[in-house]
Amino acid sequence: QVQLGESGGGSVQAGGSLGLSCAVSGRSMKYAMAWFRQAPGKEREFVTAIRWTGDSTYYADSVKGRFTISKDNTKNTVHLQMHSLKSEDTAVYYCAVRTRGHCSGYGCYPESGYDYWGQGTQVTVSS
């Protein structure tokens, strides 16, 4: 079993910055962590992922150059730094962990590859 605890989020004006964190606990093997988001009336979509070793990161085109995912190995925490936020970034953000095996590249994108999910945290960007 794996438990995920998200923190951060909130409201910010367009062009501003926000940070999210996801603390991971549990004994299961972990291969990757990811952030997904779901805007009102839309399907949940991939945002970014990092392999548990921290050696590779992946980003959706919509956030490349603005968002940064990182991992704090000492605290088993994954961070998402978001800059130059746009109104279209408004969504509930979820962290997720992959425990069934490695992924790389686009293989890390599908949500079906992630086994445990956080409760979600709201990010609202006003224009």
Contact map, one row per residue, 1 for C-alpha under 8 A:
1110000000000000000000000111000000000000000000000000000000000000000000000000000000000000000000000000000000000000000000000000000
1111000000000000000000011111000000000000000000000000000000000000000000000000000000000000000000000000000000000000000100000000000
1111100000000000000000011100000000000000000000000000000000000000000000000000000000000000000000000000000000000000000111000000000
0111110000000000000001111000000000000000000000000000000000000000000000000000000000000000000000110000000000000000000111100000000
0011111000000000000001110000000000000000000000000000000000000000000000000000000000000000000000000000000000000000000001100000000
0001111100000000000111100000000000000000000000000000000000000000000000000000000000000000000001100000000000000000000001111000000
0000111110000000000111000000000000000000000000000000000000000000000000000000000000000000000000000000000000000000000000001000000
0000011111000000011110000000000000000000000000000000000000000000000000000000000000000000000000000000000000000000000000001000000
0000001111100000011100000000000000000000000000000000000000000000000000000000000000000000000000000000000000000000000000001111000
0000000111110000010000000000000000000000000000000000000000000000000000000000000000000000000000000000000000000000000000001111000
0000000011111000000000000000000000000000000000000000000000000000000000000000000000000000000000000000000000000000000000000011110
0000000001111101110000000000000000000000000000000000000000000000000000000000000000000000000000000000000000000000000000000001110
0000000000111111000000000000000000000000000000000000000000000000000000000000000000001000000000000000000000000000000000000000111
0000000000011111000000000000000000000000000000000000000000000000000000000000000000011110000000000000000000000000000000000000111
0000000000001111100000000000000000000000000000000000000000000000000000000000000000111100000000000000000000000000000000000000000
0000000000011111110000000000000000000000000000000000000000000000000000000000000000111000000000000000000000000000000000000000000
0000000000010011111000000000000000000000000000000000000000000000000000000000000011111000000000000000000000000000000000000000000
0000000111010001111100000000000000000000000000000000000000000000000000000000000011100000000000000000000000000000000000000000000
0000000110000000111110000000000000000000000000000000000000000000000000000000001111000000000000000000000000000000000000000000000
0000011110000000011111000000000000000000000000000000000000000000000000000000001110000000000000000000000000000000000000000000000
0000011100000000001111100000000000000000000000000000000000000000000000000000111100000000000000000000000000000000000000000000000
0001111000000000000111110000000000000000000000000000000000000000000000000000111000000000000000100000000000000000000001000000000
0001110000000000000011111000000000000000000000000000000000000000000000000011110000000000000000000000000000000000000000000000000
0111100000000000000001111100000000000000000000000000000000000000000000000001110000000000000000000000000000000000000000000000000
0111000000000000000000111110000000000000000000000000000000000000000000000001000000000000000000000000000000000000000000000000000
1110000000000000000000011111000000000000000000000000000000000000000000000000000000000000000000000000000000000000000000000000000
1100000000000000000000001111100000000000000000000000000000000000000000000000000000000000000000000000000000000000000000000000000
1100000000000000000000000111110000000000000000000000000000000000000000000000000000000000000000000010000000000000000000000000000
0000000000000000000000000011111000000000000000000000000000000000000000000000000000000000000000000011000000000000000000000000000
0000000000000000000000000001111110000000000000000001000000000000000000000000000000000000000000001111100000000000000000000000000
0000000000000000000000000000111110000000000000000011100000000000000000000000000000000000000000001111111000000000000000000000000
0000000000000000000000000000011111000000000000001111100000000000000000000000000000000000000000001110011000010000000000000000000
0000000000000000000000000000011111100000000000001111000000000000000000000000010000000000000000111100000000000000000000000000000
0000000000000000000000000000000111110000000001111100000000000000000000000000000000000000000000111000000000000000000000000000000
0000000000000000000000000000000011111000000001111000000000000000000000000000000000000000000011110000000000000000000000000000000
0000000000000000000000000000000001111100000111110000000000000000000000000000000000000000000011110000000000000010000000000000000
0000000000000000000000000000000000111110000111100000000000000000000000000000000000000000001111000000000000000000000000000000000
0000000000000000000000000000000000011111011110000000000000000000000000000000000000000000001110000000000000000000000000000000000
0000000000000000000000000000000000001111111100000000000000000000000000000000000000000000011100000000000000000000000000000000000
0000000000000000000000000000000000000111110000000000000000000000000000000000000000000000001000000000000000000000000000000000000
0000000000000000000000000000000000000011111000000000000000000000000000000000000000000000000000000000000000000000000000000000000
0000000000000000000000000000000000000111111100000000000000000000000000000000000000000000000000000000000000000000000000000000000
0000000000000000000000000000000000000110111110000000000000000000000000000000000000000000000000000000000000000000000000000000000
0000000000000000000000000000000000011110011111000000000000000000000000000000000000000000000000000000000000000000000000000000000
0000000000000000000000000000000000011100001111100000000000000000000000000000000000000000000000000000000000000010000000000000000
0000000000000000000000000000000001111000000111110000000000010000000000000000000000000000000000000000000000001110000000000000000
0000000000000000000000000000000001111000000011111000000000110010000000000000000000000000000000000000000000000000000000000000000
0000000000000000000000000000000001110000000001111100000011110000000010000000000000000000000000000000000000001000000000000000000
0000000000000000000000000000000111100000000000111110000011100000000010000000000000000000000000000000000000011000000000000000000
0000000000000000000000000000000111000000000000011111011111000000000011100000000000000000000000000000000000000000000000000000000
0000000000000000000000000000001110000000000000001111111110000000000000000000000000000000000000000000011100000000000000000000000
0000000000000000000000000000011110000000000000000111111000000000000000100000000000000000000000000000000000000000000000000000000
0000000000000000000000000000001100000000000000000011111100000000000000000000000000000000000000000000000000000000000000000000000
0000000000000000000000000000000000000000000000000111111110000000000001100000000000000000000000000000000000000000000000000000000
0000000000000000000000000000000000000000000000000111111110000000000000000000000000000000000000000000000000000000000000000000000
0000000000000000000000000000000000000000000000000110111111000000000000000000000000000000000000000000000000000000000000000000000
0000000000000000000000000000000000000000000000011110011111100000000010000000000000000000000000000000000000000000000000000000000
0000000000000000000000000000000000000000000000011100000111110000000000000000000000000000000000000000000010010000000000000000000
0000000000000000000000000000000000000000000000111000000011111011000000000000000000000000000000000000000000000000000000000000000
0000000000000000000000000000000000000000000001110000000001111111000000000000000000000000000000000000000000000000000000000000000
0000000000000000000000000000000000000000000000000000000000111111000000000000000000000000000000000000000000000000000000000000000
0000000000000000000000000000000000000000000000000000000000011111000000000000000000000000000000000000000000000000000000000000000
0000000000000000000000000000000000000000000000100000000000111111111000000000000000000000000000000000000000000000000000000000000
0000000000000000000000000000000000000000000000000000000000111111111000000000000000000000000000000000000000000000000000000000000
0000000000000000000000000000000000000000000000000000000000000011111100000000000000000000000000000000000000000000000000000000000
0000000000000000000000000000000000000000000000000000000000000011111100000000000001111000000000000000000000000000000000000000000
0000000000000000000000000000000000000000000000000000000000000011111110000000000111100000000000000000000000000000000000000000000
0000000000000000000000000000000000000000000000000000000000000000111111000000000111000000000000000000000000000000000000000000000
0000000000000000000000000000000000000000000000011100000010000000001111100000011110000000000000000000000000000000000000000000000
0000000000000000000000000000000000000000000000000100010000000000000111110000011100000000000000000000000000000000000000000000000
0000000000000000000000000000000000000000000000000101010000000000000011111001111000000000000000000000000000000000000000000000000
0000000000000000000000000000000000000000000000000000000000000000000001111111111000000000000000000000000000000000000000000000000
0000000000000000000000000000000000000000000000000000000000000000000000111111100000000000000000000000000000000000000000000000000
0000000000000000000000000000000000000000000000000000000000000000000000011111100000000000000000000000000000000000000000000000000
0000000000000000000000100000000000000000000000000000000000000000000000011111100000000000000000000000000000000000000000000000000
0000000000000000000000111000000000000000000000000000000000000000000000111111110000000000000000000000000000000000000000000000000
0000000000000000000011110000000000000000000000000000000000000000000000111111111000000000000000000000000000000000000000000000000
0000000000000000000011110000000010000000000000000000000000000000000011110001111100000000000000000000000000000000000000000000000
0000000000000000001111000000000000000000000000000000000000000000000011110000111110000000000000000000000000000000000000000000000
0000000000000000001110000000000000000000000000000000000000000000001111000000011111000000000000000000000000000000000000000000000
0000000000000000111100000000000000000000000000000000000000000000001110000000001111100000000000000000000000000000000000000000000
0000000000000000111000000000000000000000000000000000000000000000011100000000000111111000000000000000000000000000000000000000000
0000000000000011110000000000000000000000000000000000000000000000011000000000000011111000000000000000000000000000000000000000000
0000000000000111100000000000000000000000000000000000000000000000010000000000000001111100000000000000000000000000000000000000000
0000000000001111100000000000000000000000000000000000000000000000010000000000000001111110100000000000000000000000000000000000100
0000000000000110000000000000000000000000000000000000000000000000000000000000000000011111110000000000000000000000000000000000111
0000000000000100000000000000000000000000000000000000000000000000000000000000000000001111110000000000000000000000000000000001111
0000000000000000000000000000000000000000000000000000000000000000000000000000000000000111110000000000000000000000000000000000100
0000000000000000000000000000000000000000000000000000000000000000000000000000000000001111111000000000000000000000000000000011100
0000000000000000000000000000000000000010000000000000000000000000000000000000000000000111111100000000000000000000000000000111100
0000000000000000000000000000000000001111000000000000000000000000000000000000000000000000111110000000000000000000000000000111000
0000000000000000000000000000000000001110000000000000000000000000000000000000000000000000011111000000000000000000000000011110000
0000000000000000000000000000000000111100000000000000000000000000000000000000000000000000001111100000000000000000000000011110000
0000010000000000000000000000000000111000000000000000000000000000000000000000000000000000000111110000000000000000000011111000000
0001010000000000000001000000000011110000000000000000000000000000000000000000000000000000000011111000000000000000000011010000000
0001000000000000000000000000000011110000000000000000000000000000000000000000000000000000000001111100000000000000011111000000000
0000000000000000000000000000011111000000000000000000000000000000000000000000000000000000000000111110000000000000011110000000000
0000000000000000000000000000011110000000000000000000000000000000000000000000000000000000000000011111110000000000111100000000000
0000000000000000000000000001111100000000000000000000000000000000000000000000000000000000000000001111100000000000011000000000000
0000000000000000000000000000111000000000000000000000000000000000000000000000000000000000000000000111110000000000101000000000000
0000000000000000000000000000011000000000000000000000000000000000000000000000000000000000000000000111111000000000000000000000000
0000000000000000000000000000001100000000000000000010000000000000000000000000000000000000000000000101111100000000000000000000000
0000000000000000000000000000001100000000000000000010000000000000000000000000000000000000000000000000111110110000000000000000000
0000000000000000000000000000000000000000000000000010000000000000000000000000000000000000000000000000011111110000000000000000000
0000000000000000000000000000000000000000000000000000000001000000000000000000000000000000000000000000001111111000000000000000000
0000000000000000000000000000000000000000000000000000000000000000000000000000000000000000000000000000000111111100000000000000000
0000000000000000000000000000000000000000000000000000000000000000000000000000000000000000000000000000001111111100000000000000000
0000000000000000000000000000000100000000000000001000000001000000000000000000000000000000000000000000001111111100100000000000000
0000000000000000000000000000000000000000000001011000000000000000000000000000000000000000000000000000000011111110100000000000000
0000000000000000000000000000000000000000000001000000000000000000000000000000000000000000000000000000000001111111110000000000000
0000000000000000000000000000000000010000000011000000000000000000000000000000000000000000000000000000000000001111110000000000000
0000000000000000000000000000000000000000000000000000000000000000000000000000000000000000000000000000000000000111111000000000000
0000000000000000000000000000000000000000000000000000000000000000000000000000000000000000000000000101000000011111111000000000000
0000000000000000000000000000000000000000000000000000000000000000000000000000000000000000000000011110000000000111111110000000000
0000000000000000000000000000000000000000000000000000000000000000000000000000000000000000000000011111000000000001111110000000000
0111000000000000000000000000000000000000000000000000000000000000000000000000000000000000000000011100000000000000011111000000000
0011000000000000000000000000000000000000000000000000000000000000000000000000000000000000000001111000000000000000011111100000000
0011110000000000000001000000000000000000000000000000000000000000000000000000000000000000000001110000000000000000000111110000000
0001110000000000000000000000000000000000000000000000000000000000000000000000000000000000000001000000000000000000000011111000000
0000010000000000000000000000000000000000000000000000000000000000000000000000000000000000000111100000000000000000000001111100000
0000011111000000000000000000000000000000000000000000000000000000000000000000000000000000000111000000000000000000000000111110000
0000000011000000000000000000000000000000000000000000000000000000000000000000000000000000011110000000000000000000000000011111000
0000000011100000000000000000000000000000000000000000000000000000000000000000000000000000111110000000000000000000000000001111100
0000000011110000000000000000000000000000000000000000000000000000000000000000000000000010111000000000000000000000000000000111110
0000000000111100000000000000000000000000000000000000000000000000000000000000000000001111110000000000000000000000000000000011111
0000000000111100000000000000000000000000000000000000000000000000000000000000000000000110000000000000000000000000000000000001111
0000000000001100000000000000000000000000000000000000000000000000000000000000000000000110000000000000000000000000000000000000111
